[in-house]
């Protein structure tokens, strides 16, 4: 068996064993033992991608830092609103560094820990032991500003912030202490993120993930256009004026724009299933879907910004 396959199987077995012992882990984490997201699959974000590639050297060529009289940052913190590509960048780091990828949904983990506080000490000890045994790993703490996360209702003043912070900081410190683990965090709420996360030897390198509009958004849409056609095995789109589409509405994130594109493709699929004659996707089709999005968002008090898939 090839070495990569052995490492992949080992990562799956170790993480599965850990998850069976502690119920919060399968509910609040996911493992991708062999991520395959290249930086060329991410539209725009040139500066953020450069930071990711630089940090990847900590796994691919660690001696390079010493040759320049410096060292790798202890961890990266990606900041930017929801749907701009923070998770994709973390996956691209894992792909580039040839490591497995574990995503920790921090708000979900917080709720699980609050409900199962009796296991915290044992979980932390086993966390360290499992990471030490795992093959090289990229660990992604998704949404460190847990109390403002939309998935747990946003703005949760009822949460015991002090004990939760003690737990999360211990978890982060234990993760960074594992030599073969790259650690990345993210937040959509940098203005209120607790400064303790930014202490020396924690998330000491902050990377802003801020797509340029319209250029980065158009590039992302064109990447997903090609990917959809590759999956389908034939052309799906007419000559799209992506600049016109993106320029018609300034509010959406790249993630929402991708969802707009897939909403049009799904409508085409439904029409075909109903035996209706459908042509390729046009600029007019996309503009019509943008108008649907605009109306829907207008009826929501705090619309989400989607997920950049």
N, C-alpha and C positions, 0 to 999 in steps of 0.2 A: 504494500500500500504506500502511495506517495506520502511524503512528509506532510504536505498541506492537508491531505485527507485525514491523516492521523491526528494532527493538531485540531482539525475541525471536530472530529469525533470526540476528542478529549474535552474540548470546550463544552460541547453539548452535554456530555455525561456529567461533568462536574457541576455545571449550572443547573441541570435538571435535578441532581441529587440535593443541591442547596435549596432549590425551590420546593422540593417535597417536604423538607423539614420546617420551612417557615412560610406560612400562607401569604404574608404580604408580598413576597418576592414574585410569584407568578402573576399576581394581580397588578403589580406596579412596575414590572420590568419586562423587557423582551430581549432575547439574544438572537443576533444574526451572526452565525459562526463563520460566514464567508461573504462579507458585503461586496457589492460590485458596482458602486456608484463612483464614476470617474468625475474629475472636475470639469471635463468637457461636457458632462450631462447637466451642468448647472449654468443657467443663463446669466451672463454678466458677473457682477460681484467680484471684479478683478482683484481689488485690494484684499478682500476677505479670503479669497482663494489663495493668494500669495502667502497670507499668514498661516493658513492650514498646511500648505506645502512646506513652509519653513519648520513648523512644529513637527511634521512627519519625520524630519531628519533625526529627531530624538530616538526613533525606532529604526530607521533605515541606515543612518550614518551618524551615530552618536558622537564619534570622535571629531566630527567637523566643528562642533562647538569649541572643543578644547584647542583646536588649531587656530581658532580666532580669539582665544583668551576669554571665552565666555562659557555659558552653560544653557541648557534648554530651560524654557520657562516651566515652572511647576505645573501649571494648568492654564488653559485658555478659557475666557468667558466671552461668549457670543451674545451681543445685545442687538435688538431690533424687534420691530413689531411682529405679531404672528403672521405666518404665511410668507416670510421673505426668504426662507431657505436655510435657516440655522441647522435644522436636523439633517438636511442634505449635506451641508458642509461637514458636519460631524461624521456622517457615513463616508463621505469622500476621504476624510482623514484616515479612517479605518482601512479603506480600500487601498489608499496610497501606501500606508505603512504595513500592509499585509497582516493586519490583526483582526481578531474577532471584534464584534461590536455589541455592547450592551447599552441599551437605552433605559434610563431610570426616569419614570414619570413622577417627578418629585411631589406634586400636589396629591396624587393618588397614594403614593407611599406614606405621606404625612397622615392622611386619613386612616390608612391601615394601621399605622403605628399608634395613633391616638386610640383606636379601638382595641389594640392588642398590646398595651403598654408593658405587660408582664414579660414579654419576650425580647424586649429591646436589648438588654445586656448580652444575652445569648446570641441574638442576631448579629450584633456588632462583632463579636468574637468570631463567629462563623464566616462573616463577610470577609474579614481579613484573611482567614485561613483559606477560603475559597479562591480569592484573588491571587494569593501566593501560589496556589497550585495551578491556576488557569494558564493556558498558553498566552503569549502576548495579546493585549486587549486594549481597545479604546472604550472608555467608559464615559457615557454622556448623561450628565445630570440636567434633565430637561425641565425648565422653568423653576429656577431657584427661588423666585419671589412667589412662594406657594400660596400666600394668603390672598393674592389678587387673581389667582388663576380662574378663568371662566369655567373650567370643567368641575370645580368644586363649589360653584355658586358665586365666585368673586367676592372680595372684601368680607373675609370671615374673621371678625373681631373676637369670636367665641373661642378660637383655637388657642391653646396654651403655648404662646410663641416662645417663651423662654426655654422650656424643656424640648420643644421641637428644634430650636436652633442648636441646643447642645447636641442633640442627636445628629442633625445634619452636618454640623461642623466636624464631629467625630467621624462620621461616615466619609466625608471628603478627605480629611486628614489621613485616615487609614488607606484610602484609595491612592492618594498621591504618594504615600510611603512605599507602595509596591513598585519596584524598579521597572518592571516590564509593562507597566500600565500607563497609557496616555489618558489624561483626564480633561474633559471639556464640560463646561457648564453653559447654560443659556438663560436668558430672561427677556420677557417682553415688557418688563417694567423696571428698567434700570434706575429710574429716578428714585424709587423707594426701596431698592435692594439694600439689605443690611450690609454695612461696611465690613463686618467680620468676614464675609466671603472674599473680600479683596485684600485681606491681610497678607503680608509676605509669606511665601511658600504655599499660598492657596491659589486663587485665580488671579495671578499677578499680571497676566497679559490680557487686556480687554480689546476685543475686535468688534468693530461696528459693522453690522450687516444691513446695509442701506442701499437697496436697488436704485439705480438711476432710471428715471422715467423720461421718455418711453424706451430708451435703448435696451436696458437690461430686461425689461418686461417683454419686449418684442423678441429678443434673443431666446428667452425662456419658452415663449409660445412656439417659436419656430422649432426648437429642440423637441418639444412635445408633439408638434405636428408631425415631424419625421418619425418619431417613435410610434405614434398611432398608426401611421401608414405601414411601418415595418411590421407591426403586430397583425394588421389586417391583410398584408400581402398585396395591397394594391393602392392606387391613389385615392385619397378621400377628400382632398381640398382643391378648390379652384385657386386661382391666383389671388391670394388674400392680401388686402391692404391692411397689414397689422398696425401700421402707424395710425390709420384712421380709426381702427377699432379701439386701440388703447387710448387714443386721444379723445374718444367720445365720453370718457368717464374717468376722472382722476383718482377716485377713492380706493378702488380695489388694490389689494396686494398681489404679488405674482401668484400666490396660491389661489386666490379667488379667480384670477384670469384663467388659470389652468382648469378650474372647475367650470368656468363659462364655456371653454372649448369642449370639454367632455359632455356638458349638458347638451350642446348642439349635436354631438355625435350620438348621444343616447336617443335624442329625439329622432334622428335619422334612422337609427336601428329600430325604434318602435314603429315608425311609419313603414319600413320595409316588412316588418313582421305582420303588419295589417294589409299587406299586399298593395301598398301605395307606391307609386313611382317616385323615386327620390334621386336627385342629382347630387353632385359633390357639394361640400360645404362652401358657402359663399360669404363674402364680406357682409352682405345683407342678413344672412342667417345669424352671424355673430353679433351684429348690431341689435338685432331683435332680442337676442338672449341678454345682451347688456341692459336693454331697457327693462326686461323682466327682473334682472338683478337689482336695478335701481329702485324699482317699485317695491320689491320685497324688502330691501334694506330700509326704505323709507317708513315701513310699518313696524320695524324692530327698534326698541329703545336703545340697545347697545349691540349692534350687529357684530358678529365674529368676523374674523378675517381669513378664515379658511386654512387649509393645510397644503403646503407646497409638496405635492406628491410626484 
